[in-house]
Amino acid sequence: STTMNLRLFLALALTASAARADYFDDAVAAEEAGDDKKAFKLYKKSADKERYLSAYYHVGHRYYLGSGVKRDFEEALKWFERGAKSDNLASITGLGVLYEDADYEGKDYAKARGYYMKAAEQWHPKALACLGDMHKAGRGVPQDFLEAALWRRLGAERGNVDAQFRFLRSAVQHLS
């Protein structure tokens, strides 16, 4: 009987964990198919019903961009904060991007840098690249091209495609 209960519990747990990422996987598929509205709805279901951490970032990111949903910075902030509470590095970086955005009423470069630094301490590639961008433009920090190149190189080494492109472009510009 105890064995039967344990088997039933394990079967239910395995079924629940297999279904756990169904909404998220379907959202990724919808995104790849170019169906932004469907992707948004499925990411939101994944966040609401499955509590899937990566989904918090994706919902916030879609609100931030207005992809599949009306652009809404306050909703983006809410969803990024939810993910950041659980130390989701993409969500933490998303907060930095939001606070750095010139169109956001709550723009705050110091907060943006703080969020980027928090994620960069864990070697998050986009956060590293964003720190490079801040230094290159002098947004909230003194403009410093060497510092920008160092941050971008770190982001590039960890796989951020934008950082790879920007790092190589600036290297070529300085060579010519």
Secondary structure as UniProt FT lines:
FT   HELIX           2..20
FT   HELIX           22..32
FT   TURN            33..34
FT   HELIX           36..45
FT   HELIX           46..50
FT   HELIX           53..65
FT   HELIX           73..85
FT   TURN            86..87
FT   HELIX           89..100
FT   TURN            102..103
FT   TURN            105..106
FT   HELIX           109..120
FT   TURN            121..123
FT   HELIX           125..137
FT   HELIX           145..157
FT   TURN            158..159
FT   HELIX           161..175
//
